[in-house]
């Protein structure tokens, strides 16, 4: 009987039918419920591993580290920038006259005071 | 159309929940896909027991790789690729092991007592004469209804190769089964 089915004129259909019966998945919900339970038991084993918890924190930790690094970089850049600004301000706010001319009036004043003192002037 | 879209939206929600660590959501994905996953694995490995192992390995890989999956992609296609890879790995491991050990009896597939033993025996013998890939392709296409493109993606071969494998597998099965008939 089997041979008649398998080797009929429409061989392809028979082969496909045979293949379907050969490769049929187990029937019955009990089998699939049990397989699901086995799969989930293995998943639970994986989930309980400390490395999973570590792995879960790796990305946020890397992101936080990157943010801190950028913030530190910006802070350092701003600190240097303000130092440079202060230095530039100090240079720009220095007396515009040359040093020699800046000293000379003081010396002149002193000299005139001495002359006034020697000659009894006020 | 709407029910398909709803089903896809539901699945997407489950995937996102599972990605956030909800194992109940992952269990629902397992429940929804395990039969098809088994069929993919069963098409590639030789025995029911190996298919069970490959399904479990595949779901475990999928769980571990879930954060790399983009929820807008079809989950089934991604999962079945993982299943196919798990099955191919298992076949490779078996070959290495079998090469180191004494030859074992030819493994028989899962048996349904309601089916004819003779049909099974003849067909199984014929299938064992095909290459691993030809056998996988003909089962995935003719039994499970996957397209050539889907099969190519799962097995990591071009669509045209899957098509020609199917053609050659059918021709070989026809020839082998006819030879058996002439011997009777």
Interface residues (C-beta under 8 A of the other chain):
Chain A: X1 X2 X3 X5 X6 X7 X11 X12 X15 X16 X18 X19 X20 X21 X22 X23 X24 X25 X26 X27 X32 X35 X36 X38 X39 X40 X42 X43 X44 X46 X47 X56
Chain B: X21 X23 X26 X27 X30 X31 X34 X35 X38 X39 X42 X43 X48 X52 X55 X56 X59 X60 X63 X64 X109 X110 X112 X115 X116 X118 X119 X120 X122 X123 X124 X127 X138 X139 X142 X143 X170 X173 X174 X177 X178 X181 X184
